[in-house]
Amino acid sequence: MTRLFSLGWLVLAAVLTGGPVSGADVYYFGMIKSQHFVQTSAAAPILAATNAFVFNAFVVATTNNLVTNATVKPPFSTTTPIRTLLLQPGGASLQFEEHFNSQSALDTAYPTGSPFNVPSYSFAMFCLHDGARTTGLGFGLGFTPGNYPATPQISNFSTTQAIDSTASFKLLWSLVGGQSSDVVQVTVSDAASNILFSSPAPFSTNALTGISNSMVIPGYTLPPGSNLTAHLSVARPAGFNTNAYPGAVGVSGLAMDVRFPIVTRPAPVLPRLSLSSANTKPFRLQFNGETNRNYHIQATTNFISWRDLLVTNSPTGLGAFTDTNSVGLSKRFYRIQVGP
């Protein structure tokens, strides 16, 4: 699932650039070192069993097929010094990804450096109009290299295993030592890796940061009766280069990613609404539904304009309502709906 997070960083870089600059074949380029965890219960996330440490490099063109090929060369490399980025479907981006089973193996192949020695990675990009461009990028941004954010933890894990997809759901998490400059992203995908929900793009309105601890997934966003995969990702910007290639922006980061399952409840059963007596006012209504569903009892006199009389979540699936405003009305019609 690392590709989901690398794509999240493509979004981050796009926002940082503020949009393509006319005349530059490359929109942005960058790299990220990340650690991947799995949370399967209310307990703290655990490191993924294999391939938990990942290096990604990417180059994104301002439009399709403007970058023919690209490479990145890690510093101090003695084996396979040149990494070739692969052109992605559509021709708009090139990416390279390598997995490791330990932090030491990742750092040996892709060093971060020390506070007094931030090594430079050499990017070579071969462009249709701009020709060959070479520039450097490192993992240093005024703080100790290797300063990963803490691993976030889902706080309400048990409730994520029975989500009512017809209602808004508030996902909660904790993140020790989060910073306002950290970038946080929440995504939910199906079994085919199609993204069904994503939190706002970094630095946009309502975007999540390291001091955020919740995110609302609106009702009817997720499909009912589904086993889904979610990611909570925290990235700490670690380097920028805006000078070497005019019009293109380089960005690097260190990140933590937590993968966890999400389960949605089956589609709601059609609720039943009845009158206890049609000849007595005020009318008293009774409904029969499912436990812990949100129900709207609504009324109208013309079948055009409906308004809520009661919005309730019944722990038993049963309920009653007395419509005191029905006194004096010659007619009134009712319905019940499942909803947010």
C-alpha positions as CSV (number, residue, x, y, z in Angstrom):
1,M,0.0,0.0,0.0
2,T,3.0,2.3,-0.1
3,R,1.9,3.7,-3.5
4,L,-1.1,5.3,-1.9
5,F,1.2,7.3,0.3
6,S,3.7,8.2,-2.4
7,L,0.7,9.6,-4.4
8,G,-0.2,11.6,-1.3
9,W,3.2,13.2,-1.5
10,L,2.7,14.0,-5.1
11,V,-0.4,16.0,-3.9
12,L,1.8,17.7,-1.3
13,A,4.4,18.7,-3.8
14,A,1.7,20.0,-6.2
15,V,0.3,22.3,-3.4
16,L,3.8,23.5,-2.5
17,T,4.5,24.6,-6.0
18,G,1.2,26.6,-6.4
19,G,0.7,25.2,-9.9
20,P,2.8,24.7,-13.0
21,V,5.1,27.5,-14.1
22,S,4.9,28.3,-17.8
23,G,7.9,27.1,-19.8
24,A,9.0,24.3,-17.4
25,D,8.6,20.7,-18.5
26,V,8.9,19.5,-15.0
27,Y,6.2,20.5,-12.5
28,Y,7.9,19.0,-9.4
29,F,10.2,16.2,-8.3
30,G,11.1,14.7,-5.0
31,M,11.7,11.8,-2.7
32,I,10.4,10.4,0.6
33,K,11.6,7.9,3.2
34,S,8.7,6.3,5.1
35,Q,8.0,3.7,7.8
36,H,4.8,1.6,7.5
37,F,2.7,0.2,10.4
38,V,-0.4,-1.8,10.8
39,Q,-3.1,-1.4,13.4
40,T,-5.6,-4.3,13.8
41,S,-7.0,-3.6,17.3
42,A,-7.2,-0.9,19.9
43,A,-3.6,-1.6,20.8
44,A,-0.8,0.5,19.4
45,P,0.2,-0.1,15.7
46,I,2.9,-2.6,15.0
47,L,5.5,-2.4,12.3
48,A,4.5,-4.2,9.0
49,A,5.9,-7.7,9.0
50,T,7.8,-7.1,5.7
51,N,8.9,-4.3,3.5
52,A,8.1,-1.7,6.2
53,F,10.8,0.7,5.2
54,V,10.4,2.4,1.8
55,F,12.1,4.9,-0.4
56,N,10.2,6.7,-3.1
57,A,11.4,9.1,-5.8
58,F,9.2,10.8,-8.4
59,V,9.2,13.3,-11.2
60,V,5.9,14.9,-12.4
61,A,5.7,16.7,-15.7
62,T,3.5,19.8,-16.3
63,T,1.7,17.8,-18.9
64,N,1.9,14.3,-20.4
65,N,5.0,13.0,-22.2
66,L,7.2,16.1,-21.5
67,V,9.7,14.0,-19.5
68,T,11.1,11.1,-21.4
69,N,13.2,9.5,-18.6
70,A,14.7,10.3,-15.2
71,T,17.1,8.9,-12.7
72,V,18.2,9.6,-9.1
73,K,21.6,8.9,-7.7
74,P,21.9,8.4,-3.9
75,P,25.0,9.9,-2.2
76,F,27.9,7.5,-1.2
77,S,26.3,4.7,-3.2
78,T,28.6,1.8,-4.1
79,T,26.1,-0.6,-5.6
80,T,23.7,0.2,-8.4
81,P,24.4,3.9,-8.0
82,I,21.8,5.1,-10.6
83,R,18.1,4.4,-9.9
84,T,15.8,4.6,-13.0
85,L,12.4,6.1,-12.5
86,L,9.7,4.3,-14.5
87,L,7.2,6.1,-16.7
88,Q,3.7,5.7,-15.3
89,P,0.5,5.1,-17.3
90,G,-0.6,8.3,-19.0
91,G,2.9,9.7,-19.3
92,A,2.5,12.4,-16.7
93,S,4.9,11.0,-14.0
94,L,7.9,8.8,-13.4
95,Q,8.4,6.9,-10.1
96,F,10.9,4.7,-8.4
97,E,10.1,2.6,-5.2
98,E,12.3,0.3,-3.2
99,H,11.3,-1.6,0.0
100,F,13.5,-2.8,2.9
101,N,13.0,-4.9,6.0
102,S,14.9,-2.6,8.4
103,Q,15.7,1.0,9.0
104,S,19.4,0.4,8.8
105,A,19.1,-1.2,5.4
106,L,17.0,1.8,4.2
107,D,19.5,4.3,5.6
108,T,22.5,2.4,4.2
109,A,21.0,2.5,0.7
110,Y,19.5,6.0,1.1
111,P,21.3,8.0,3.8
112,T,19.8,10.9,5.5
113,G,23.0,12.4,6.9
114,S,23.8,14.3,10.1
115,P,23.1,17.9,11.2
116,F,26.4,19.0,9.8
117,N,26.4,16.8,6.7
118,V,23.2,16.6,4.7
119,P,24.1,14.5,1.6
120,S,22.7,15.5,-1.8
121,Y,20.8,13.2,-4.1
122,S,21.4,13.9,-7.8
123,F,18.2,14.0,-10.0
124,A,18.7,13.8,-13.7
125,M,15.6,14.6,-15.9
126,F,15.5,14.4,-19.6
127,C,12.9,16.8,-21.0
128,L,11.3,17.4,-24.4
129,H,11.8,21.2,-24.4
130,D,14.2,21.8,-21.5
131,G,16.7,19.1,-22.5
132,A,18.8,17.4,-19.7
133,R,18.4,18.9,-16.3
134,T,20.4,17.9,-13.2
135,T,19.8,19.1,-9.7
136,G,20.3,18.1,-6.1
137,L,18.0,17.4,-3.2
138,G,18.6,16.4,0.4
139,F,16.8,15.4,3.7
140,G,17.7,18.6,5.6
141,L,15.5,21.5,6.5
142,G,16.9,23.2,9.6
143,F,16.4,20.4,12.0
144,T,18.2,17.1,12.7
145,P,18.0,14.8,9.7
146,G,16.2,11.6,10.4
147,N,13.6,13.4,12.6
148,Y,10.6,11.2,11.7
149,P,7.2,12.2,13.1
150,A,5.8,9.9,15.8
151,T,3.6,6.9,14.8
152,P,-0.1,7.9,14.9
153,Q,-2.7,5.6,16.6
154,I,-6.4,5.3,15.8
155,S,-8.2,6.1,19.1
156,N,-11.7,4.8,18.2
157,F,-10.6,1.6,16.4
158,S,-13.5,-0.5,17.6
159,T,-16.1,1.8,16.1
160,T,-14.3,1.7,12.7
161,Q,-15.3,-2.0,12.5
162,A,-19.0,-1.3,12.3
163,I,-19.5,2.1,10.6
164,D,-23.0,3.2,9.6
165,S,-22.3,4.5,6.1
166,T,-25.5,6.4,6.0
167,A,-24.3,8.7,8.8
168,S,-21.2,10.9,9.2
169,F,-18.3,9.1,11.0
170,K,-15.7,10.9,13.1
171,L,-12.3,9.2,12.9
172,L,-10.1,9.9,16.0
173,W,-6.4,9.5,16.5
174,S,-3.5,10.5,18.7
175,L,-0.1,11.8,17.5
176,V,2.5,12.6,20.1
177,G,4.7,15.6,19.3
178,G,2.8,16.5,16.1
179,Q,3.8,19.8,14.6
180,S,1.8,22.4,12.6
181,S,4.2,22.0,9.7
182,D,3.5,18.2,9.5
183,V,1.3,17.0,6.7
184,V,-1.5,14.5,7.7
185,Q,-3.6,12.6,5.1
186,V,-6.4,10.1,5.6
187,T,-7.5,7.9,2.7
188,V,-9.9,5.0,2.4
189,S,-9.8,2.6,-0.5
190,D,-11.6,-0.5,-1.6
191,A,-10.2,-4.0,-2.5
192,A,-9.2,-2.8,-5.9
193,S,-7.2,0.2,-4.4
194,N,-9.7,2.7,-5.7
195,I,-9.7,5.7,-3.3
196,L,-13.2,6.3,-1.9
197,F,-12.3,9.1,0.5
198,S,-9.4,11.4,1.0
199,S,-9.0,14.3,3.5
200,P,-8.4,17.8,2.0
201,A,-5.1,18.3,0.1
202,P,-2.2,19.5,2.3
203,F,-2.2,23.2,3.0
204,S,-5.7,23.7,1.4
205,T,-8.8,24.8,3.4
206,N,-9.4,22.4,6.3
207,A,-6.3,20.4,5.6
208,L,-5.0,18.2,8.4
209,T,-1.7,18.9,10.2
210,G,0.3,17.4,12.9
211,I,-1.9,19.1,15.5
212,S,-5.1,17.6,14.1
213,N,-6.7,14.6,15.9
214,S,-9.9,13.9,14.0
215,M,-11.5,13.8,10.6
216,V,-15.2,13.5,9.6
217,I,-16.1,11.1,6.8
218,P,-19.5,12.3,5.5
219,G,-22.4,10.0,5.3
220,Y,-23.0,8.0,2.1
221,T,-19.3,8.4,1.2
222,L,-18.4,4.7,1.9
223,P,-20.2,1.7,0.4
224,P,-22.4,-0.3,2.8
225,G,-21.4,-3.9,3.7
226,S,-17.8,-3.5,2.7
227,N,-14.3,-4.4,4.0
228,L,-12.1,-1.4,3.3
229,T,-8.5,-0.3,3.9
230,A,-7.7,3.0,5.4
231,H,-4.4,4.9,5.8
232,L,-3.4,7.6,8.3
233,S,-0.2,9.1,7.0
234,V,2.0,11.8,8.7
235,A,4.8,13.4,6.7
236,R,7.4,15.9,7.9
237,P,8.9,18.1,5.2
238,A,12.6,17.7,5.2
239,G,14.0,19.5,2.2
240,F,13.2,21.9,-0.7
241,N,15.0,23.0,-3.9
242,T,13.4,25.8,-5.9
243,N,16.5,27.3,-7.6
244,A,18.4,24.7,-9.7
245,Y,15.7,24.1,-12.2
246,P,13.6,27.3,-12.8
247,G,9.9,26.6,-12.7
248,A,10.3,23.2,-11.0
249,V,10.2,22.5,-7.3
250,G,12.0,19.7,-5.5
251,V,10.6,18.4,-2.2
252,S,11.7,15.7,0.2
253,G,10.1,14.3,3.4
254,L,10.1,11.7,6.2
255,A,6.9,9.9,6.9
256,M,4.9,7.4,9.0
257,D,2.0,5.5,7.6
258,V,-0.5,3.4,9.5
259,R,-2.8,1.0,7.6
260,F,-6.0,-0.2,9.3
261,P,-9.2,-2.0,8.3
262,I,-12.6,-0.3,8.1
263,V,-15.8,-2.3,8.0
264,T,-19.2,-0.8,7.1
265,R,-22.5,-2.2,8.2
266,P,-24.8,-3.8,5.6
267,A,-27.3,-1.6,3.8
268,P,-30.1,-0.5,6.1
269,V,-33.3,-2.5,6.3
270,L,-36.3,-0.6,5.2
271,P,-37.9,0.9,8.4
272,R,-41.6,0.7,9.2
273,L,-43.7,3.7,10.3
274,S,-47.3,3.4,11.6
275,L,-50.0,5.4,13.4
276,S,-51.2,4.1,16.7
277,S,-54.6,5.6,15.9
278,A,-55.7,7.4,12.8
279,N,-58.8,8.9,14.4
280,T,-57.2,10.5,17.5
281,K,-55.3,13.7,17.6
282,P,-52.5,14.5,18.2
283,F,-51.2,11.7,16.0
284,R,-48.9,9.2,17.7
285,L,-46.4,7.5,15.4
286,Q,-44.4,4.3,16.0
287,F,-41.4,3.1,14.1
288,N,-39.5,-0.1,13.8
289,G,-36.0,-0.2,12.4
290,E,-32.5,-1.3,13.3
291,T,-30.4,-0.6,16.3
292,N,-28.1,2.5,16.2
293,R,-29.3,3.9,12.9
294,N,-30.2,7.5,12.4
295,Y,-33.8,8.0,11.4
296,H,-35.7,11.1,10.2
297,I,-39.5,11.2,10.8
298,Q,-40.9,13.8,8.3
299,A,-44.2,15.3,7.6
300,T,-45.9,17.1,4.7
301,T,-49.4,18.3,3.6
302,N,-48.7,18.5,-0.1
303,F,-46.0,15.8,-0.9
304,I,-43.8,18.6,-2.2
305,S,-42.3,20.1,0.9
306,W,-41.1,17.7,3.7
307,R,-39.7,18.8,7.0
308,D,-38.1,16.9,9.9
309,L,-40.3,16.3,13.0
310,L,-37.7,14.1,14.7
311,V,-34.2,13.0,14.1
312,T,-33.3,10.1,16.4
313,N,-30.8,7.3,16.9
314,S,-32.5,4.4,18.6
315,P,-30.3,2.0,20.5
316,T,-33.2,-0.6,20.3
317,G,-34.4,0.1,16.8
318,L,-37.8,1.0,18.2
319,G,-39.4,4.4,18.9
320,A,-42.4,6.6,19.1
321,F,-43.3,10.2,18.4
322,T,-46.4,12.3,19.2
323,D,-47.0,15.1,16.6
324,T,-48.5,17.8,18.8
325,N,-48.7,20.1,15.8
326,S,-51.2,17.9,14.0
327,V,-54.1,19.2,16.1
328,G,-56.3,21.4,14.0
329,L,-54.8,20.1,10.7
330,S,-57.3,18.6,8.2
331,K,-54.6,16.3,6.8
332,R,-51.0,15.4,7.3
333,F,-48.7,12.7,5.8
334,Y,-45.7,11.1,7.3
335,R,-42.6,9.2,6.2
336,I,-39.5,7.8,7.8
337,Q,-36.0,7.9,6.2
338,V,-32.6,6.6,7.1
339,G,-30.0,9.3,7.0
340,P,-27.1,11.3,8.5
